[in-house]
Amino acid sequence: MSGVLTGFFIVWALIGVGWVVGRAGVLGPHGRFVLNRTTFFVASPALVLVGLLASDPAEVLSRPMAVAGIAGLLTGALLAGAVRLLTRRRGADLVVTAISGSVVNGANMGFPIALYVLGDISHAIPVILFQQAVYTPLYLLILHRVTEGAEGPQGLHGVLRSIFANPTIIASAVGLALAAGGVSLPEVALEPVRSLADMAIPAMLLAYGLSLHGSRPLARDDGYRGLIAVASATKLLIMPLVALGIGLLLGLRGTGLYEVVVMAALPTAQNVYVAAARYRAAENLARDTVLVTTIGTVLVLLAVSALLGV
């Protein structure tokens, strides 16, 4: 428990610094944009590459990835089914609700939580690989279908192109190939990559802190409060329970089970809001769910730690 508290103190301290920096305006109006692009195109790929080179590919691609995949898809399907059955919401509202309750922030929050709470960034890699390679293309295609005529990736070709141009996917492929082949890079070649990787997590958290300045979740009732509550509760409570059940079925116990449940309890990914904004679909629903779950995940992970005895 003390490790979890220490980890969250570090995470929220860095987020707090980002908020102060945003309030003071010392990075100017484009600070968050620059930090996000730096982490996405440079630091995060370096972090993934370093993590994979120090890990066992069989462990990364085995049961943790299965739990991440099944939990994400099953939770999204259950939420979509419930919203369709119990409400009159259809189309983009239904899709955005489903992904808001089942797509985890594997990068901006996953890496810091994996490092500071679990002690190893490799625990976030299965989640990121599944979401970038499988779940994101799937929900982008569905959003494209239900919002025909909206701006965004043009069908399957555009989505596939975005996958193979994703720097994290490229770094993952290179890292897995090198690790599987037992290739050891010279230290002189690895050191610059490590230096870039060291920048990733602080920059992610600072950028998120910058984004919180001026945010006012649920400031007005725009018709989404009920869906925000449902999506947030599903993300914070149902998805970790689904991951727990799947992990038990797959034979995970102890620390291994705790790790996959922690990853499932991460808050909603900011990419959900990016997709909603791109397709002009339920943007406030996605934005506020991201913020509510980011705040609520602290209590959930403390409860997970207490219940699983880690």
Backbone bond lengths (Angstrom), bond angles and torsions (degrees), N, CA, C in turn:
res aa  C-N    CA-C-N  psi(-1)  N-CA   C-N-CA  omega(-1)  CA-C   N-CA-C  phi
1 M - - - 1.462 - - 1.520 111.69 -
2 S 1.332 116.24 -40.56 1.468 119.38 -179.69 1.518 111.17 -63.52
3 G 1.356 115.89 -34.30 1.460 119.66 177.43 1.510 111.75 -64.54
4 V 1.333 116.31 -39.29 1.461 120.66 178.22 1.521 110.49 -64.68
5 L 1.343 116.06 -45.30 1.462 119.98 179.74 1.526 110.88 -62.46
6 T 1.330 116.27 -41.70 1.461 119.64 178.15 1.520 110.71 -62.92
7 G 1.340 115.50 -44.47 1.455 119.97 179.46 1.515 112.16 -60.00
8 F 1.339 116.49 -45.18 1.455 119.54 -179.84 1.521 112.08 -69.45
9 F 1.315 117.04 -32.19 1.468 118.74 176.15 1.525 110.21 -60.90
10 I 1.330 116.51 -44.57 1.465 120.46 -179.86 1.525 110.37 -63.87
11 V 1.356 115.95 -46.20 1.464 120.46 -179.23 1.524 110.96 -58.96
12 W 1.332 116.12 -51.48 1.459 119.18 -175.35 1.526 112.32 -74.33
13 A 1.321 117.28 -24.97 1.467 119.16 174.25 1.526 110.12 -64.81
14 L 1.324 116.58 -43.80 1.463 120.26 178.91 1.526 111.54 -68.06
15 I 1.342 116.49 -39.07 1.466 119.66 175.27 1.528 109.96 -62.04
16 G 1.349 116.20 -41.02 1.459 120.60 178.58 1.521 112.18 -62.04
17 V 1.332 116.39 -39.98 1.463 119.54 176.61 1.530 109.80 -61.49
18 G 1.333 115.54 -41.43 1.464 119.38 178.20 1.515 111.89 -61.60
19 W 1.334 116.31 -40.24 1.467 120.13 179.05 1.530 110.81 -63.84
20 V 1.336 115.76 -43.88 1.463 120.16 178.75 1.523 110.39 -62.41
21 V 1.324 115.90 -43.68 1.467 120.12 178.80 1.531 110.32 -61.35
22 G 1.345 115.98 -41.18 1.457 119.01 178.13 1.523 111.98 -65.29
23 R 1.317 116.18 -41.48 1.466 119.89 179.55 1.527 111.42 -65.59
24 A 1.327 116.09 -38.11 1.461 120.06 179.87 1.523 112.55 -76.26
25 G 1.329 116.65 -21.42 1.455 120.73 178.26 1.511 114.51 73.01
26 V 1.340 116.95 22.10 1.467 119.13 -174.25 1.532 112.95 -70.53
27 L 1.343 117.64 -22.26 1.466 119.88 178.23 1.525 112.32 -95.70
28 G 1.324 116.35 1.80 1.455 119.25 178.34 1.520 112.18 77.67
29 P 1.323 117.02 -179.88 1.475 121.30 -175.16 1.516 114.12 -68.94
30 H 1.330 118.01 -17.70 1.464 120.50 -175.71 1.528 112.97 -109.03
31 G 1.339 117.26 12.44 1.461 120.16 -177.30 1.515 113.13 -59.68
32 R 1.327 117.02 -47.24 1.462 120.17 -179.64 1.523 111.03 -62.81
33 F 1.325 117.04 -41.90 1.464 121.78 179.89 1.519 110.71 -59.59
34 V 1.331 116.47 -45.87 1.466 120.91 -178.42 1.536 110.63 -66.17
35 L 1.337 116.99 -43.82 1.466 120.04 179.43 1.527 111.15 -62.69
36 N 1.328 116.48 -43.64 1.466 119.59 -179.73 1.522 111.66 -62.38
37 R 1.317 116.83 -44.22 1.465 119.86 -179.14 1.528 111.23 -69.39
38 T 1.329 117.03 -34.31 1.463 120.13 177.48 1.520 110.90 -64.26
39 T 1.337 116.46 -44.48 1.460 118.92 179.56 1.521 111.09 -68.99
40 F 1.336 117.31 -40.21 1.466 120.44 -176.06 1.521 112.31 -67.13
41 F 1.328 116.60 -46.33 1.462 120.35 -172.31 1.532 113.70 -92.64
42 V 1.332 118.22 -21.34 1.466 119.66 -173.60 1.527 112.65 -122.60
43 A 1.324 117.22 -61.26 1.462 120.28 -169.24 1.526 112.70 -74.32
44 S 1.337 118.49 -44.23 1.469 120.20 -178.61 1.529 112.83 -63.17
45 P 1.335 118.95 -45.70 1.469 118.05 175.46 1.524 112.85 -58.01
46 A 1.345 116.54 -39.00 1.470 119.59 177.37 1.519 110.57 -63.77
47 L 1.331 116.58 -40.18 1.464 120.87 179.62 1.528 110.99 -64.20
48 V 1.326 116.96 -43.65 1.471 121.27 178.43 1.523 110.35 -62.90
49 L 1.322 117.00 -44.43 1.461 121.03 -179.27 1.524 111.08 -61.18
50 V 1.325 117.10 -47.02 1.459 121.23 179.43 1.525 110.55 -62.55
51 G 1.332 116.68 -42.96 1.463 120.38 179.91 1.516 112.80 -62.82
52 L 1.327 116.75 -41.75 1.463 120.20 -179.30 1.527 111.86 -70.04
53 L 1.315 117.43 -36.91 1.461 120.15 179.76 1.524 111.61 -65.56
54 A 1.329 116.40 -23.92 1.470 120.32 -179.61 1.521 112.38 -99.75
55 S 1.342 117.60 8.23 1.462 120.55 -175.90 1.516 111.45 -120.69
56 D 1.317 114.37 172.44 1.463 121.38 175.49 1.526 108.14 -96.62
57 P 1.347 118.81 114.64 1.467 120.53 -177.93 1.519 113.31 -55.46
58 A 1.337 117.29 -33.34 1.463 119.96 179.76 1.520 111.41 -63.96
59 E 1.339 116.13 -35.95 1.457 119.65 178.26 1.523 111.29 -72.23
60 V 1.337 116.06 -40.84 1.462 120.62 -178.15 1.529 111.00 -63.73
61 L 1.329 116.54 -40.10 1.463 121.04 -172.60 1.521 113.67 -96.85
62 S 1.329 118.76 8.82 1.461 119.58 -175.30 1.518 111.29 -99.59
63 R 1.320 117.90 -121.93 1.459 121.26 -171.85 1.527 114.78 -62.88
64 P 1.342 120.31 -39.38 1.470 118.04 177.06 1.521 113.57 -57.73
65 M 1.341 117.16 -39.45 1.457 119.04 178.36 1.518 110.96 -69.74
66 A 1.329 117.31 -36.94 1.466 120.28 177.33 1.524 110.91 -62.06
67 V 1.332 116.39 -43.20 1.472 120.04 178.28 1.524 110.03 -63.64
68 A 1.329 117.28 -45.48 1.466 120.91 -179.65 1.522 111.06 -59.60
69 G 1.328 116.18 -44.44 1.458 120.51 -177.93 1.516 113.21 -68.34
70 I 1.317 116.21 -50.85 1.465 119.92 -177.27 1.526 110.80 -65.90
71 A 1.327 116.82 -42.80 1.468 120.15 -179.35 1.524 111.14 -62.91
72 G 1.328 117.12 -42.99 1.457 120.28 -179.59 1.513 112.37 -64.63
73 L 1.326 116.84 -50.57 1.457 120.85 -177.68 1.523 111.81 -67.35
74 L 1.324 117.09 -42.15 1.458 120.47 -178.66 1.527 111.39 -67.06
75 T 1.333 117.06 -42.89 1.462 120.16 179.11 1.531 110.53 -63.59
76 G 1.317 116.41 -43.71 1.465 119.65 178.19 1.514 112.22 -61.62
77 A 1.337 116.64 -42.14 1.464 120.36 179.83 1.528 111.47 -66.51
78 L 1.335 116.63 -42.18 1.466 120.28 178.85 1.530 111.10 -63.30
79 L 1.326 116.58 -42.35 1.458 120.06 -179.78 1.525 111.19 -66.65
80 A 1.325 116.94 -43.00 1.463 120.09 177.89 1.527 110.83 -61.56
81 G 1.331 115.98 -42.40 1.462 119.76 179.12 1.517 112.40 -63.63
82 A 1.327 116.37 -41.47 1.463 120.30 -179.55 1.524 111.47 -66.08
83 V 1.339 116.35 -43.67 1.466 119.86 179.63 1.526 110.56 -64.56
84 R 1.308 116.44 -40.59 1.470 120.11 179.81 1.525 111.34 -66.43
85 L 1.322 116.35 -38.28 1.467 120.85 -176.83 1.521 111.97 -75.50
86 L 1.329 117.03 -38.80 1.460 120.82 -170.27 1.524 114.15 -100.51
87 T 1.324 118.57 -10.34 1.463 120.98 179.90 1.528 109.37 -133.22
88 R 1.311 114.63 176.68 1.463 120.47 176.42 1.524 111.56 -99.25
89 R 1.312 116.63 9.26 1.463 120.46 -179.61 1.522 110.32 -70.86
90 R 1.315 115.16 133.04 1.457 121.11 179.70 1.528 109.17 -139.07
91 G 1.297 116.54 178.38 1.457 121.59 174.38 1.506 113.86 60.20
92 A 1.336 115.60 -133.62 1.466 121.27 -173.97 1.523 112.18 -62.50
93 D 1.348 118.11 -37.76 1.460 120.07 179.39 1.520 111.12 -59.76
94 L 1.310 116.52 -42.46 1.461 120.84 -179.38 1.530 110.78 -67.00
95 V 1.335 116.94 -44.84 1.466 121.02 -178.26 1.523 111.02 -64.44
96 V 1.334 117.14 -46.36 1.466 120.56 -177.96 1.527 110.49 -65.81
97 T 1.333 117.80 -37.04 1.462 119.88 175.45 1.522 110.73 -61.08
98 A 1.339 116.42 -45.59 1.465 120.83 -177.80 1.521 112.33 -62.48
99 I 1.324 117.45 -44.56 1.467 118.79 -177.88 1.531 110.96 -76.98
100 S 1.340 117.40 -28.56 1.464 119.49 176.49 1.528 111.23 -64.38
101 G 1.323 116.73 -27.50 1.459 120.70 179.98 1.510 114.92 -95.59
102 S 1.360 117.53 4.02 1.469 117.75 -174.27 1.522 115.22 -143.09
103 V 1.319 118.87 -3.07 1.466 121.17 178.90 1.525 108.16 -105.43
104 V 1.321 117.30 117.50 1.461 121.05 -173.88 1.521 111.61 -92.54
105 N 1.325 115.04 154.14 1.457 121.83 178.61 1.528 108.88 -82.04
106 G 1.323 115.26 76.94 1.457 120.37 -174.23 1.514 114.34 -71.72
107 A 1.327 117.20 -24.13 1.460 119.86 -177.75 1.523 111.58 -93.95
108 N 1.328 117.23 -70.25 1.459 120.60 -172.80 1.524 113.86 -61.96
109 M 1.335 117.67 -31.76 1.466 120.40 176.79 1.524 111.60 -111.61
110 G 1.323 117.25 -29.87 1.462 120.51 -177.71 1.515 113.18 -63.26
111 F 1.340 116.38 -46.63 1.456 119.35 179.24 1.533 112.12 -62.48
112 P 1.355 118.55 -48.52 1.475 117.82 178.33 1.522 113.65 -61.33
113 I 1.348 117.40 -42.23 1.469 119.80 179.99 1.526 110.04 -66.66
114 A 1.335 116.46 -41.07 1.466 119.53 178.91 1.526 110.72 -61.51
115 L 1.323 117.03 -39.26 1.461 120.30 -178.00 1.521 111.94 -75.78
116 Y 1.326 116.90 -52.35 1.464 120.67 -170.76 1.525 113.87 -84.44
117 V 1.346 117.46 -26.16 1.468 120.49 -179.65 1.524 111.54 -100.38
118 L 1.358 116.68 -43.26 1.468 120.43 -177.76 1.524 112.84 -97.15
119 G 1.332 116.86 -16.97 1.459 119.79 174.84 1.513 116.57 89.26
120 D 1.354 118.41 3.74 1.463 120.21 -177.11 1.533 108.37 -159.13
121 I 1.330 117.62 123.41 1.470 120.69 -177.99 1.522 112.41 -67.84
122 S 1.333 118.78 -15.50 1.463 120.75 -177.84 1.530 112.28 -63.85
123 H 1.339 117.86 -20.73 1.460 120.09 179.41 1.525 112.01 -67.57
124 A 1.312 117.61 -22.03 1.461 120.78 179.67 1.529 112.25 -86.15
125 I 1.322 117.73 -17.67 1.460 120.71 -172.65 1.533 112.83 -65.83
126 P 1.350 121.17 -43.35 1.472 119.06 178.03 1.521 112.83 -58.58
127 V 1.322 116.78 -39.28 1.465 120.92 179.33 1.521 110.03 -64.03
128 I 1.328 116.60 -46.49 1.460 120.75 -177.74 1.528 110.93 -64.46
129 L 1.326 117.20 -43.69 1.460 120.28 -179.65 1.524 111.13 -61.92
130 F 1.335 117.05 -45.38 1.467 119.64 179.68 1.518 110.99 -61.57
131 Q 1.318 116.61 -46.20 1.461 118.69 -175.22 1.524 112.24 -70.14
132 Q 1.342 117.00 -40.26 1.458 119.14 -178.55 1.527 112.14 -71.63
133 A 1.328 115.94 -38.02 1.464 119.39 -174.42 1.523 114.04 -89.86
134 V 1.342 117.88 -25.43 1.461 120.59 -174.13 1.527 112.86 -121.14
135 Y 1.318 116.58 -59.01 1.466 119.78 -169.42 1.529 112.53 -71.19
136 T 1.336 117.23 -44.15 1.465 119.59 -179.07 1.525 112.13 -61.72
137 P 1.340 119.48 -48.41 1.472 118.34 176.00 1.527 112.63 -58.28
138 L 1.339 116.62 -37.49 1.459 120.32 -178.65 1.522 111.42 -63.90
139 Y 1.335 117.47 -50.81 1.466 117.30 -176.04 1.532 111.93 -75.04
140 L 1.335 118.09 -25.37 1.462 118.96 174.09 1.524 111.10 -66.74
141 L 1.319 116.47 -40.53 1.465 119.98 176.94 1.522 111.17 -63.49
142 I 1.328 116.83 -41.26 1.464 120.24 179.60 1.522 110.59 -66.57
143 L 1.342 116.76 -44.08 1.464 120.02 177.80 1.527 110.67 -61.35
144 H 1.319 116.12 -40.84 1.461 119.98 177.77 1.523 110.33 -60.90
145 R 1.319 115.95 -40.06 1.465 120.13 -178.41 1.531 112.20 -66.98
146 V 1.335 116.70 -41.45 1.473 119.46 -175.93 1.518 112.68 -84.32
147 T 1.327 117.38 -8.82 1.467 120.44 177.61 1.520 109.18 -124.47
148 E 1.311 117.48 49.65 1.458 121.81 -177.71 1.522 110.22 -55.16
149 G 1.331 114.14 133.88 1.451 120.26 -178.86 1.510 113.19 96.08
150 A 1.376 116.94 -12.72 1.465 119.20 179.00 1.513 110.02 -75.13
151 E 1.304 116.32 157.72 1.459 120.17 176.33 1.510 109.27 -71.44
152 G 1.322 117.06 144.72 1.459 120.47 178.38 1.502 110.55 152.01
153 P 1.335 118.11 -172.67 1.444 121.61 179.16 1.521 110.94 -56.27
154 Q 1.289 117.40 135.42 1.456 121.42 -176.56 1.527 110.48 -90.34
155 G 1.326 115.62 89.59 1.447 121.42 174.49 1.514 114.12 68.24
156 L 1.338 114.84 -160.85 1.459 121.90 -174.19 1.515 112.41 -61.33
157 H 1.334 117.00 -40.63 1.464 120.01 -176.58 1.524 111.44 -61.30
158 G 1.335 116.52 -45.03 1.459 119.97 -179.58 1.509 112.64 -64.83
159 V 1.325 116.65 -40.25 1.463 120.22 179.96 1.522 110.92 -67.06
160 L 1.333 116.81 -44.90 1.463 120.16 179.13 1.527 111.13 -61.73
161 R 1.321 116.17 -39.47 1.461 119.60 178.63 1.522 110.80 -62.54
162 S 1.348 116.28 -39.77 1.463 119.38 179.71 1.523 111.69 -66.47
163 I 1.348 117.09 -31.02 1.469 120.73 178.57 1.524 110.17 -67.51
164 F 1.329 116.26 -51.83 1.458 119.56 -173.69 1.525 112.77 -74.57
165 A 1.342 116.52 -13.39 1.461 119.84 174.51 1.522 112.08 -95.42
166 N 1.340 116.75 -0.78 1.461 121.11 -178.41 1.533 109.41 -72.54
167 P 1.333 118.23 121.52 1.475 119.99 -176.30 1.525 113.28 -63.19
168 T 1.343 117.61 -30.29 1.465 119.86 177.98 1.522 110.87 -68.24
169 I 1.332 116.77 -40.51 1.465 120.75 177.16 1.525 110.16 -63.79
170 I 1.330 116.72 -42.47 1.470 120.51 179.02 1.525 110.47 -62.35
171 A 1.342 116.18 -46.30 1.467 119.79 179.29 1.520 111.03 -63.52
172 S 1.325 117.57 -36.69 1.469 121.29 178.48 1.521 111.02 -64.49
173 A 1.325 116.26 -44.22 1.461 120.17 -179.89 1.518 110.91 -62.78
174 V 1.330 116.29 -43.78 1.471 120.17 179.53 1.523 110.59 -65.35
175 G 1.336 116.48 -45.92 1.460 120.37 -179.11 1.507 113.00 -62.81
176 L 1.339 116.93 -43.67 1.471 120.18 179.17 1.521 111.20 -64.87
177 A 1.339 116.63 -39.83 1.467 119.93 179.77 1.526 110.83 -64.89
178 L 1.321 117.21 -44.21 1.463 120.62 179.89 1.522 111.66 -66.27
179 A 1.340 116.18 -43.05 1.464 119.67 -179.34 1.521 111.16 -67.08
180 A 1.344 116.96 -42.78 1.461 120.50 179.84 1.525 111.68 -64.89
181 G 1.346 115.53 -33.33 1.464 119.40 -179.99 1.510 113.58 -85.11
182 G 1.342 117.17 -0.47 1.455 120.48 179.48 1.513 114.00 67.55
183 V 1.337 116.19 26.05 1.464 120.69 -178.38 1.532 109.77 -81.40
184 S 1.302 116.02 128.43 1.470 121.37 177.77 1.524 109.08 -108.78
185 L 1.319 115.89 116.58 1.459 120.00 179.57 1.527 110.09 -79.29
186 P 1.312 117.63 147.27 1.472 120.55 177.70 1.531 110.78 -61.55
187 E 1.304 116.25 146.84 1.458 121.11 -179.51 1.519 112.04 -57.94
188 V 1.322 116.99 -36.56 1.455 120.38 -178.38 1.533 110.54 -65.06
189 A 1.339 116.96 -29.37 1.464 120.59 177.48 1.522 111.58 -80.86
190 L 1.334 117.29 -31.64 1.461 121.33 -177.56 1.521 113.12 -78.91
191 E 1.320 117.26 -29.34 1.464 119.78 -173.08 1.532 113.23 -59.88
192 P 1.344 120.43 -44.90 1.479 118.99 176.50 1.524 112.35 -61.84
193 V 1.347 116.57 -36.06 1.470 120.08 178.72 1.520 109.98 -65.69
194 R 1.333 116.41 -42.42 1.472 120.06 177.65 1.528 111.33 -61.80
195 S 1.329 116.17 -39.08 1.461 119.73 179.97 1.525 110.88 -63.09
196 L 1.328 116.75 -41.63 1.461 120.28 176.94 1.526 110.59 -67.05
197 A 1.333 116.37 -39.19 1.463 120.47 179.69 1.521 111.15 -63.29
198 D 1.327 117.01 -36.83 1.468 120.86 179.90 1.526 112.05 -62.83
199 M 1.309 116.25 -23.17 1.461 120.69 -178.94 1.531 112.31 -80.26
200 A 1.336 117.28 -20.87 1.460 121.07 -167.84 1.523 113.54 -62.76
201 I 1.324 117.71 -55.18 1.463 120.36 -172.14 1.525 112.56 -66.71
202 P 1.340 120.33 -47.68 1.467 118.35 176.09 1.531 112.64 -58.37
203 A 1.336 117.03 -39.64 1.465 119.95 -179.29 1.527 110.96 -66.07
204 M 1.352 117.32 -40.30 1.466 120.77 177.33 1.522 111.13 -58.91
205 L 1.318 116.51 -47.75 1.458 121.01 -176.15 1.533 111.34 -70.29
206 L 1.320 117.05 -37.77 1.462 119.57 175.82 1.528 110.45 -63.02
207 A 1.335 116.37 -42.22 1.464 120.41 179.46 1.520 110.85 -63.18
208 Y 1.328 115.95 -40.01 1.463 117.85 178.78 1.526 110.92 -67.23
209 G 1.327 116.52 -39.70 1.460 119.41 176.06 1.515 112.06 -60.60
210 L 1.329 116.62 -39.44 1.467 120.60 175.92 1.525 110.97 -60.05
211 S 1.330 116.51 -39.07 1.466 120.09 -177.58 1.520 112.29 -69.33
212 L 1.331 117.77 -24.62 1.463 120.58 -178.62 1.530 112.39 -75.30
213 H 1.325 117.24 -22.50 1.470 119.16 179.75 1.525 109.56 -65.00
214 G 1.310 116.36 121.00 1.463 121.41 -179.95 1.510 114.40 88.91
215 S 1.349 118.20 -4.73 1.466 120.23 179.28 1.525 110.37 -74.91
216 R 1.313 116.07 137.86 1.472 121.15 179.06 1.523 108.51 -136.35
217 P 1.344 117.56 81.74 1.463 119.75 -178.62 1.518 111.03 -63.05
218 L 1.344 115.06 140.58 1.467 122.31 177.12 1.527 111.59 58.01
219 A 1.341 116.61 28.04 1.459 119.80 -178.47 1.525 111.46 -63.73
220 R 1.313 117.45 -32.88 1.460 120.58 176.07 1.523 109.49 -139.60
221 D 1.313 115.09 153.91 1.459 120.08 -179.21 1.524 109.11 -84.50
222 D 1.332 116.33 102.15 1.458 120.98 179.66 1.524 111.56 -104.44
223 G 1.328 115.82 18.13 1.454 120.15 178.46 1.508 114.88 92.79
224 Y 1.326 116.32 0.41 1.465 119.93 -175.55 1.524 113.67 -109.82
225 R 1.318 118.49 -0.29 1.461 119.15 -174.28 1.525 112.29 -58.35
226 G 1.319 117.06 -42.20 1.459 120.27 179.74 1.516 111.85 -63.23
227 L 1.336 116.65 -44.56 1.464 120.34 179.93 1.522 111.64 -68.26
228 I 1.348 116.96 -35.01 1.467 120.13 176.65 1.527 109.69 -62.61
229 A 1.339 116.54 -43.19 1.461 120.34 179.77 1.530 110.91 -63.84
230 V 1.337 116.16 -43.29 1.467 120.30 -179.16 1.526 110.72 -66.23
231 A 1.335 116.68 -46.56 1.469 120.39 -179.49 1.527 111.08 -63.56
232 S 1.330 117.02 -41.08 1.469 120.83 -179.23 1.524 111.21 -66.53
233 A 1.344 116.53 -44.04 1.465 119.94 179.45 1.528 110.81 -64.27
234 T 1.326 116.05 -39.36 1.466 119.54 178.50 1.519 110.90 -64.06
235 K 1.325 116.41 -45.10 1.459 120.68 -178.26 1.525 111.72 -63.96
236 L 1.327 116.60 -42.99 1.465 120.56 -173.36 1.527 113.35 -84.50
237 L 1.330 118.34 -27.33 1.470 120.73 -173.58 1.527 112.90 -115.56
238 I 1.337 116.70 -51.31 1.462 119.60 -174.35 1.518 112.27 -70.76
239 M 1.335 116.99 -46.34 1.468 118.86 -176.93 1.527 113.02 -62.34
240 P 1.340 120.26 -42.64 1.470 118.47 174.55 1.520 113.12 -61.83
241 L 1.334 117.60 -35.64 1.464 120.41 177.54 1.530 110.89 -67.20
242 V 1.328 115.87 -40.16 1.475 119.48 176.58 1.525 109.86 -62.34
243 A 1.338 116.70 -44.44 1.467 120.42 178.58 1.523 111.16 -62.57
244 L 1.323 116.53 -38.31 1.461 120.71 177.77 1.522 110.78 -61.15
245 G 1.323 116.44 -46.94 1.455 120.14 179.74 1.516 112.50 -63.49
246 I 1.334 116.98 -43.65 1.464 120.64 179.94 1.523 110.39 -65.86
247 G 1.330 116.18 -41.79 1.460 119.79 178.32 1.513 112.26 -59.92
248 L 1.333 116.37 -42.39 1.468 119.98 177.63 1.518 111.06 -63.77
249 L 1.343 116.73 -41.62 1.466 120.48 179.26 1.526 112.02 -63.67
250 L 1.334 115.69 -31.73 1.468 120.26 -179.59 1.525 112.70 -87.47
251 G 1.330 116.59 3.25 1.460 120.02 174.91 1.506 115.73 89.54
252 L 1.327 117.75 11.74 1.464 119.77 178.50 1.525 109.96 -78.67
253 R 1.316 115.76 140.88 1.459 121.45 178.56 1.523 108.81 -144.10
254 G 1.313 116.18 163.85 1.462 121.42 173.77 1.512 113.71 57.97
255 T 1.319 115.54 -130.57 1.466 121.21 -175.72 1.520 112.09 -61.93
256 G 1.324 117.16 -39.96 1.458 120.55 -179.80 1.520 112.00 -60.98
257 L 1.326 116.67 -41.55 1.465 121.16 178.22 1.522 110.19 -67.47
258 Y 1.310 116.67 -43.98 1.462 121.83 179.46 1.526 110.83 -57.68
259 E 1.316 116.93 -42.10 1.461 121.06 -176.75 1.525 112.21 -64.21
260 V 1.345 118.10 -43.13 1.469 119.12 -178.56 1.524 111.49 -72.05
261 V 1.331 117.45 -31.10 1.465 120.41 177.66 1.529 109.84 -70.12
262 V 1.319 117.36 -40.60 1.464 120.82 176.86 1.529 110.07 -59.53
263 M 1.326 117.62 -44.74 1.461 120.14 179.52 1.532 111.51 -63.58
264 A 1.330 117.05 -35.55 1.467 120.50 179.06 1.517 111.94 -71.58
265 A 1.334 116.89 -23.31 1.468 121.26 -178.43 1.521 112.73 -88.51
266 L 1.323 117.92 3.49 1.457 120.41 177.29 1.526 110.27 -62.76
267 P 1.321 117.93 156.00 1.468 119.87 -178.90 1.526 112.75 -70.78
268 T 1.311 115.51 171.32 1.459 121.97 179.14 1.528 110.39 -61.80
269 A 1.328 115.57 139.14 1.465 120.73 -177.59 1.523 111.70 -70.45
270 Q 1.321 116.28 141.49 1.454 120.89 175.10 1.524 111.63 -63.44
271 N 1.338 117.27 -22.46 1.464 120.69 178.06 1.523 112.12 -62.14
272 V 1.334 116.68 -25.41 1.462 119.67 176.85 1.527 109.61 -64.46
273 Y 1.325 115.78 -43.08 1.466 118.70 177.70 1.528 110.69 -66.21
274 V 1.336 116.71 -39.90 1.464 120.28 178.46 1.526 110.15 -58.84
275 A 1.343 117.31 -44.19 1.462 121.38 179.62 1.526 111.06 -66.34
276 A 1.323 116.79 -42.44 1.465 120.40 179.25 1.530 110.47 -62.64
277 A 1.328 116.74 -41.53 1.459 120.27 179.38 1.525 110.55 -67.38
278 R 1.316 116.82 -38.39 1.461 120.79 -179.09 1.526 110.92 -62.42
279 Y 1.324 115.85 -38.94 1.466 120.05 -178.94 1.527 112.79 -98.14
280 R 1.350 116.71 5.18 1.459 121.95 178.93 1.526 110.67 52.97
281 A 1.314 114.35 49.79 1.469 120.98 -174.32 1.527 109.82 -130.37
282 A 1.338 117.49 112.58 1.469 122.77 173.23 1.531 111.88 49.01
283 E 1.321 116.64 47.74 1.461 120.89 -175.96 1.529 112.40 -62.66
284 N 1.333 117.03 -42.75 1.463 119.99 -179.29 1.525 112.00 -65.38
285 L 1.311 116.58 -35.19 1.463 121.55 176.27 1.518 110.20 -60.14
286 A 1.320 117.73 -48.70 1.463 121.54 -179.03 1.522 110.96 -66.95
287 R 1.342 117.08 -46.91 1.465 121.00 -176.98 1.521 111.93 -59.99
288 D 1.336 117.20 -47.33 1.458 119.70 -175.69 1.525 111.93 -73.16
289 T 1.330 117.61 -30.89 1.468 119.54 176.18 1.521 110.73 -66.20
290 V 1.329 116.84 -39.00 1.468 120.76 176.16 1.528 110.14 -57.40
291 L 1.326 117.15 -47.33 1.460 120.30 -176.10 1.527 112.00 -70.91
292 V 1.337 117.27 -43.69 1.469 120.71 179.95 1.527 110.96 -61.33
293 T 1.320 117.06 -44.23 1.467 119.61 -178.15 1.520 111.89 -72.14
294 T 1.329 117.39 -31.05 1.465 120.15 177.58 1.524 110.72 -64.46
295 I 1.313 116.47 -37.54 1.463 120.25 176.98 1.532 110.64 -74.43
296 G 1.331 116.20 -43.13 1.464 120.45 -175.31 1.508 115.54 -72.67
297 T 1.331 117.24 -22.42 1.463 119.63 -176.08 1.527 112.73 -63.62
298 V 1.328 116.82 -24.68 1.470 119.91 179.16 1.524 110.10 -60.28
299 L 1.329 116.58 -50.54 1.471 120.65 -179.42 1.523 111.43 -64.78
300 V 1.326 116.54 -39.14 1.462 120.07 -179.35 1.521 111.11 -63.66
301 L 1.331 117.36 -44.95 1.455 119.51 -178.63 1.522 112.37 -69.63
302 L 1.313 117.30 -31.79 1.457 119.31 173.30 1.526 110.08 -64.12
303 A 1.336 117.31 -40.70 1.465 121.05 178.15 1.523 110.76 -66.06
304 V 1.340 117.00 -40.91 1.469 121.03 178.07 1.522 110.16 -60.10
305 S 1.325 116.50 -44.24 1.469 120.72 179.32 1.518 111.78 -61.83
306 A 1.331 115.90 -40.97 1.458 119.27 -179.49 1.531 111.81 -68.91
307 L 1.335 116.32 -41.77 1.472 120.20 -176.26 1.528 112.73 -72.47
308 L 1.321 115.86 -35.69 1.468 119.08 -178.44 1.517 112.44 -89.73
309 G 1.344 115.77 -2.21 1.461 120.27 173.22 1.497 114.82 68.50
310 V 1.354 117.39 30.67 1.480 120.76 -179.31 1.513 108.59 -101.51
